[in-house]
C-alpha cells in the first residue's frame, strides 16, 4: 500500500491494503509516529524495536491479563482463569513451569522423526506433479498433526480439531474479530477426550494448539514464497543444509507470522512525550520492529547470512513463546524435505491468496510451480 508522504500516517490492522503490504506503513510509523493512536478502533501502537522489546519485558505495565488479541483486550468479558497466555506472574510463572515440560529439547528430538515421516508421506505423492498448493498439501495440516503427536489425538479427528481452532481465530476481511465470549477462545472442550487433566490444562491446550496451528502453518508458506523470490540463497541451502535453521529464523524476522500482539496497559505509560492511560489497549508491532533500521543493517533485505538474525517474532520475557522451538523444528524439517525433492520452484501469483485475519499474516493458498 502506497501512502503519499504529505498525508498523516494511518495504521489499521483490519485494512486489507495495509495487511497485504504493511512495510511502507510500518516505516512511517517508526519515523513519524513511534507512539501511535488509532481513534477509529481506540488502540495505541508502538513500532520501534527497542520500544517493543522493552514492552515485552515489562509485564507490570504491558499486562497479558486480558490476552494478546486486540479484540479480547478491548472486550467486556472476564478472561478465563488458568490460561498461561492470559495471566501475569505469579500465576503465569507457575503455569509456565508446568507446561514447559511438554516442550523440552528431549521431547522435540523424540518427535522429529515422526514429523519427518509425515512430511515424506505428504510430499512423495506430489513428485512429478508439475505443481501443488503447499498450504493445502502440507502447511495447513502439519502443525495440527504435530500437536496430535504430542497429545495423542487420533489422526481421524485431527482435521475437525484444526477447523475448530481456525474458526476461533479467523476474522472477516476488513473487520475486527467478533468476541461472543472470551471463554470460547480457550475453553479447551474439543480436547477433553484426549486429556485427563483439569480445566486449566484444557484451556491452555486450546490456546497453544490454536496459535501453533496458525503460526507454524503460515511459516511454512512464507518459507516457500521467500525462497522462491531468493533463488540464489535457496540454492545455497540445497548445498549446505546447516543453513536451514538460519533460514527459518531469517524468514521469521522478515515475514513474521504474527504481525503484532496486544497488551492491556495496567498503569499510565509515558512514551515520546505522550501519556498512554491505564486501561488502554496497545499493539506491539512485531512486523515493524523486525525491520527497524535502528536495530538491523539493511532490514528490508532477506539475508540468511545476516550477522544477528535474532528477532522478536516469538516475543520476549515471561511470555516468550513456549512452542518456539517446536515451530522452528517443523519449519526446518518441512523445508529440508521440500528441498530434497524440488531444489527449484516458482510461485503462481495469480492464485496466491493471503488469509483474511488480523491475528496472523500468511497464505491461504500458495501454489508452487515446479520445473
C-alpha positions as CSV (number, residue, x, y, z in Angstrom):
1,X,0.0,0.0,0.0
2,X,1.4,3.4,-1.1
3,X,0.7,6.4,1.1
4,X,1.5,9.9,-0.1
5,X,4.2,11.4,2.1
6,X,2.2,14.6,2.7
7,X,-0.7,12.6,4.3
8,X,-0.9,11.8,8.0
9,X,0.3,8.3,8.7
10,X,-2.5,5.8,9.3
11,X,-2.3,2.2,10.6
12,X,-5.2,-0.1,10.7
13,X,-4.8,-3.9,11.3
14,X,-8.2,-4.5,9.5
15,X,-7.3,-2.6,6.3
16,X,-6.8,-5.2,3.6
17,X,-4.4,-2.9,1.7
18,X,-2.2,-2.5,4.7
19,X,-2.3,-6.2,5.6
20,X,-1.2,-7.1,2.1
21,X,1.7,-4.6,2.1
22,X,2.4,-3.4,5.6
23,X,6.0,-2.4,5.4
24,X,5.7,1.1,4.0
25,X,3.2,1.9,6.7
26,X,5.5,0.4,9.4
27,X,8.4,2.5,8.2
28,X,6.3,5.7,8.5
29,X,5.1,4.7,12.0
30,X,8.7,4.2,13.2
31,X,9.8,7.5,11.8
32,X,6.8,9.7,12.2
33,X,4.6,8.2,14.9
34,X,6.6,5.8,17.2
35,X,3.7,6.1,19.6
36,X,0.5,5.9,17.5
37,X,-3.2,6.2,18.4
38,X,-6.0,4.9,16.2
39,X,-9.1,6.8,17.1
40,X,-11.5,4.7,15.0
41,X,-10.6,1.5,16.8
42,X,-9.4,3.0,20.0
43,X,-5.9,1.4,20.3
44,X,-2.3,2.5,20.6
45,X,0.7,1.0,18.8
46,X,4.5,1.1,19.1
47,X,6.7,0.1,16.3
48,X,10.4,0.6,17.1
49,X,12.4,-2.5,18.0
50,X,13.8,-1.0,21.3
51,X,10.3,0.0,22.4
52,X,8.7,-3.3,21.5
53,X,11.5,-5.3,23.2
54,X,11.2,-3.2,26.4
55,X,7.4,-3.5,26.5
56,X,7.6,-7.3,26.1
57,X,9.8,-7.5,29.3
58,X,7.6,-5.0,31.3
59,X,4.6,-7.2,32.2
60,X,3.7,-4.9,35.1
61,X,2.8,-2.1,32.6
62,X,2.0,-4.2,29.5
63,X,-0.2,-6.8,31.0
64,X,-1.4,-10.0,29.4
65,X,-4.2,-10.4,31.9
66,X,-6.7,-9.7,29.1
67,X,-5.0,-11.9,26.5
68,X,-2.9,-10.9,23.5
69,X,-5.5,-10.3,20.8
70,X,-6.8,-6.8,20.4
71,X,-10.5,-7.7,20.3
72,X,-10.1,-9.7,23.6
73,X,-8.2,-6.9,25.3
74,X,-11.0,-4.5,24.4
75,X,-13.9,-6.8,25.2
76,X,-16.1,-6.6,28.3
77,X,-15.8,-10.2,29.1
78,X,-13.9,-11.7,32.1
79,X,-10.9,-13.6,31.0
80,X,-10.9,-17.3,31.7
81,X,-8.7,-18.3,34.6
82,X,-5.7,-20.7,34.4
83,X,-4.6,-19.9,30.8
84,X,-0.9,-19.0,30.9
85,X,-1.1,-16.6,28.0
86,X,-3.9,-14.7,29.9
87,X,-2.0,-14.5,33.2
88,X,0.8,-12.4,34.6
89,X,3.2,-13.5,37.3
90,X,3.0,-15.2,39.8
91,X,0.2,-17.4,38.3
92,X,1.9,-17.3,34.9
93,X,5.2,-18.4,36.4
94,X,3.6,-21.4,38.0
95,X,1.7,-22.5,34.8
96,X,4.7,-22.0,32.6
97,X,6.8,-24.2,34.8
98,X,4.2,-27.0,34.4
99,X,3.7,-26.6,30.7
100,X,7.4,-26.3,29.9
101,X,7.8,-30.0,30.5
102,X,5.8,-30.6,27.3
103,X,8.3,-28.7,25.1
104,X,11.7,-30.0,26.4
105,X,14.5,-30.5,23.9
106,X,14.3,-34.2,24.6
107,X,10.6,-34.3,23.6
108,X,11.3,-32.3,20.5
109,X,14.0,-34.7,19.5
110,X,11.7,-37.6,20.1
111,X,9.0,-36.4,17.7
112,X,11.4,-35.1,14.9
113,X,11.4,-38.5,13.1
114,X,7.6,-38.6,13.3
115,X,7.4,-35.1,11.8
116,X,9.8,-36.0,9.0
117,X,7.8,-39.2,8.2
118,X,4.6,-37.1,7.9
119,X,6.3,-34.6,5.5
120,X,7.6,-37.5,3.4
121,X,4.1,-39.0,3.2
122,X,2.7,-35.7,2.2
123,X,5.3,-34.7,-0.4
124,X,6.3,-38.0,-2.1
125,X,2.9,-38.4,-4.0
126,X,3.4,-34.9,-5.4
127,X,6.7,-35.7,-7.2
128,X,6.2,-35.3,-10.9
129,X,3.0,-33.3,-10.5
130,X,4.3,-30.1,-12.0
131,X,3.0,-28.0,-9.1
132,X,0.8,-28.1,-6.0
133,X,-0.6,-25.8,-3.3
134,X,1.8,-26.1,-0.4
135,X,-0.8,-24.7,2.1
136,X,-3.4,-27.4,1.2
137,X,-1.0,-30.2,0.8
138,X,1.3,-29.6,3.8
139,X,1.2,-26.3,5.8
140,X,-2.5,-26.4,6.8
141,X,-2.4,-29.8,8.3
142,X,1.2,-30.4,9.5
143,X,1.0,-28.3,12.7
144,X,-2.2,-30.0,13.9
145,X,-0.6,-33.4,13.1
146,X,2.3,-32.4,15.3
147,X,0.0,-31.3,18.2
148,X,-1.7,-34.6,17.7
149,X,1.6,-36.4,18.2
150,X,2.2,-34.5,21.4
151,X,-1.3,-35.0,22.8
152,X,-2.3,-38.4,21.3
153,X,-5.2,-37.0,19.2
154,X,-6.3,-39.7,16.7
155,X,-5.5,-38.9,13.1
156,X,-9.1,-39.4,12.1
157,X,-10.2,-36.4,14.4
158,X,-7.3,-34.0,13.8
159,X,-8.9,-32.2,10.8
160,X,-12.0,-31.4,12.9
161,X,-9.9,-30.2,15.8
162,X,-7.9,-27.9,13.4
163,X,-11.0,-26.5,11.8
164,X,-12.5,-25.7,15.3
165,X,-9.3,-23.9,16.2
166,X,-9.2,-21.9,13.0
167,X,-12.8,-20.8,13.4
168,X,-12.0,-19.2,16.7
169,X,-9.1,-17.1,15.2
170,X,-10.4,-16.1,11.8
171,X,-11.9,-12.7,11.0
172,X,-13.9,-11.4,8.1
173,X,-11.8,-9.3,5.7
174,X,-11.6,-5.7,6.9
175,X,-13.4,-6.4,10.2
176,X,-12.4,-7.0,13.8
177,X,-12.9,-10.4,15.3
178,X,-16.3,-10.9,17.0
179,X,-15.8,-11.9,20.5
180,X,-19.1,-13.6,21.7
181,X,-17.5,-14.9,24.8
182,X,-13.9,-14.8,25.9
183,X,-14.2,-18.4,27.1
184,X,-14.7,-19.6,23.5
185,X,-11.1,-18.7,22.7
186,X,-9.7,-21.0,25.4
187,X,-12.4,-23.4,26.7
188,X,-10.5,-26.5,25.5
189,X,-13.6,-28.6,25.2
190,X,-12.5,-30.1,21.9
191,X,-9.5,-31.7,23.7
192,X,-11.4,-33.1,26.7
193,X,-11.5,-36.7,25.2
194,X,-7.7,-36.7,24.9
195,X,-6.5,-35.3,28.2
196,X,-7.4,-36.5,31.7
197,X,-6.2,-33.3,33.5
198,X,-8.2,-30.4,34.9
199,X,-9.9,-27.5,33.1
200,X,-6.8,-25.3,33.3
201,X,-4.8,-27.7,31.1
202,X,-7.7,-27.9,28.6
203,X,-7.8,-24.2,28.3
204,X,-4.1,-23.9,27.9
205,X,-4.0,-26.7,25.3
206,X,-6.7,-24.9,23.3
207,X,-4.6,-21.7,23.1
208,X,-1.3,-23.4,22.4
209,X,-2.8,-25.7,19.7
210,X,-4.7,-22.9,18.0
211,X,-1.8,-20.5,18.0
212,X,0.6,-23.2,16.9
213,X,-1.6,-24.3,14.1
214,X,-2.0,-20.8,12.6
215,X,1.6,-19.5,13.1
216,X,3.5,-22.7,12.1
217,X,1.4,-23.3,9.0
218,X,2.0,-19.7,7.9
219,X,5.7,-20.1,8.5
220,X,5.9,-23.0,6.0
221,X,4.1,-20.8,3.4
222,X,6.4,-17.9,3.9
223,X,9.5,-20.2,3.6
224,X,8.2,-21.3,0.2
225,X,7.4,-17.8,-1.0
226,X,10.5,-16.0,0.3
227,X,12.9,-18.7,-1.1
228,X,11.1,-18.7,-4.5
229,X,12.0,-15.0,-4.6
230,X,15.6,-15.5,-3.5
231,X,16.7,-18.4,-5.6
232,X,20.4,-17.8,-5.1
233,X,20.0,-18.3,-1.3
234,X,17.8,-21.3,-1.8
235,X,20.5,-22.9,-3.9
236,X,23.0,-22.3,-1.1
237,X,20.7,-24.1,1.3
238,X,20.4,-27.0,-1.1
239,X,24.1,-27.4,-1.0
240,X,24.5,-26.7,2.7
241,X,21.7,-27.9,5.0
242,X,23.4,-26.4,8.0
243,X,21.8,-23.1,6.8
244,X,18.3,-24.4,7.4
245,X,17.9,-23.1,11.0
246,X,19.3,-19.7,10.0
247,X,16.8,-19.6,7.1
248,X,13.9,-20.3,9.3
249,X,14.8,-17.5,11.7
250,X,15.5,-15.0,9.0
251,X,12.1,-15.8,7.5
252,X,10.5,-15.3,10.9
253,X,12.2,-11.9,11.1
254,X,11.5,-10.9,7.5
255,X,7.9,-12.1,7.4
256,X,6.6,-12.7,10.9
257,X,3.6,-14.9,11.0
258,X,2.1,-12.9,13.9
259,X,2.5,-9.2,12.9
260,X,1.6,-8.0,16.4
261,X,0.4,-8.8,19.8
262,X,-1.9,-6.8,22.0
263,X,-1.5,-5.8,25.6
264,X,-3.6,-4.1,28.3
265,X,-2.0,-1.1,29.8
266,X,-2.1,-1.7,33.6
267,X,-0.7,1.8,34.6
268,X,0.0,5.0,32.8
269,X,2.8,4.7,30.2
270,X,4.9,7.7,29.1
271,X,6.3,7.5,25.6
272,X,7.8,10.2,23.4
273,X,6.1,12.9,25.4
274,X,2.7,11.2,25.2
275,X,0.9,9.5,28.1
276,X,-0.9,6.3,27.3
277,X,-3.6,6.0,30.0
278,X,-4.1,2.9,32.2
279,X,-6.9,0.7,30.8
280,X,-5.8,1.3,27.1
281,X,-5.2,-1.4,24.5
282,X,-1.9,-1.3,22.7
283,X,-0.4,-3.3,19.8
284,X,3.3,-4.2,19.8
285,X,4.1,-4.3,16.1
286,X,6.5,-7.2,15.6
287,X,6.4,-6.7,11.8
288,X,7.6,-3.2,12.2
289,X,10.2,-3.9,14.9
290,X,11.8,-6.7,13.0
291,X,12.6,-4.3,10.1
292,X,13.8,-1.4,12.2
293,X,17.0,0.1,10.7
294,X,17.9,1.2,14.2
295,X,18.4,-2.4,15.0
296,X,19.3,-4.1,11.8
297,X,21.5,-3.3,8.8
298,X,19.6,-3.3,5.6
299,X,16.5,-4.7,7.3
300,X,14.3,-4.9,4.2
301,X,16.7,-7.4,2.6
302,X,16.3,-11.1,3.2
303,X,19.7,-12.4,4.1
304,X,20.3,-15.9,5.6
305,X,23.9,-14.8,6.3
306,X,22.9,-11.9,8.5
307,X,25.3,-11.4,11.4
308,X,22.5,-11.2,14.0
309,X,19.2,-12.7,12.9
310,X,17.7,-12.5,16.4
311,X,14.1,-11.3,16.2
312,X,11.1,-10.8,18.4
313,X,8.5,-12.8,16.5
314,X,8.2,-15.3,19.4
315,X,8.1,-12.5,21.9
316,X,10.4,-11.9,24.8
317,X,10.5,-12.1,28.6
318,X,8.0,-14.0,30.7
319,X,5.7,-14.6,27.7
320,X,8.3,-15.8,25.3
321,X,6.5,-18.5,23.2
322,X,6.9,-21.9,24.7
323,X,6.4,-23.5,21.3
324,X,9.1,-21.5,19.6
325,X,11.5,-24.5,19.3
326,X,8.7,-26.7,18.0
327,X,7.8,-24.2,15.3
328,X,11.5,-24.0,14.3
329,X,11.7,-27.7,14.2
330,X,8.6,-28.0,11.9
331,X,9.8,-25.3,9.6
332,X,13.3,-26.8,9.3
333,X,12.0,-30.3,8.6
334,X,9.4,-29.2,6.1
335,X,11.9,-27.1,4.2
336,X,14.5,-29.8,4.3
337,X,12.1,-32.3,2.8
338,X,10.8,-29.8,0.2
339,X,14.4,-29.2,-1.0
340,X,15.1,-32.9,-1.1
341,X,12.5,-33.2,-3.9
342,X,12.5,-29.8,-5.6
343,X,15.6,-27.7,-5.4
344,X,13.8,-25.2,-7.7
345,X,10.3,-23.7,-7.7
346,X,8.4,-20.6,-8.5
347,X,5.1,-19.2,-7.2
348,X,1.8,-19.0,-9.1
349,X,1.0,-15.4,-8.1
350,X,-2.4,-15.4,-9.9
351,X,-3.8,-17.9,-7.5
352,X,-1.9,-16.9,-4.3
353,X,-4.2,-15.6,-1.6
354,X,-3.4,-14.1,1.8
355,X,-5.5,-15.3,4.8
356,X,-8.3,-12.9,5.9
357,X,-7.3,-12.5,9.5
358,X,-6.0,-9.7,11.7
359,X,-4.3,-12.1,14.2
360,X,-1.8,-13.8,11.9
361,X,-0.4,-13.0,8.4
362,X,0.2,-15.7,5.9
363,X,-1.0,-17.6,2.9
364,X,-4.4,-19.2,2.5
365,X,-3.4,-20.5,-1.0
366,X,0.1,-20.7,-2.4
367,X,0.7,-22.9,-5.4
368,X,4.3,-23.9,-6.2
369,X,5.1,-24.1,-9.9
370,X,7.7,-26.9,-10.4
371,X,10.1,-27.3,-13.3
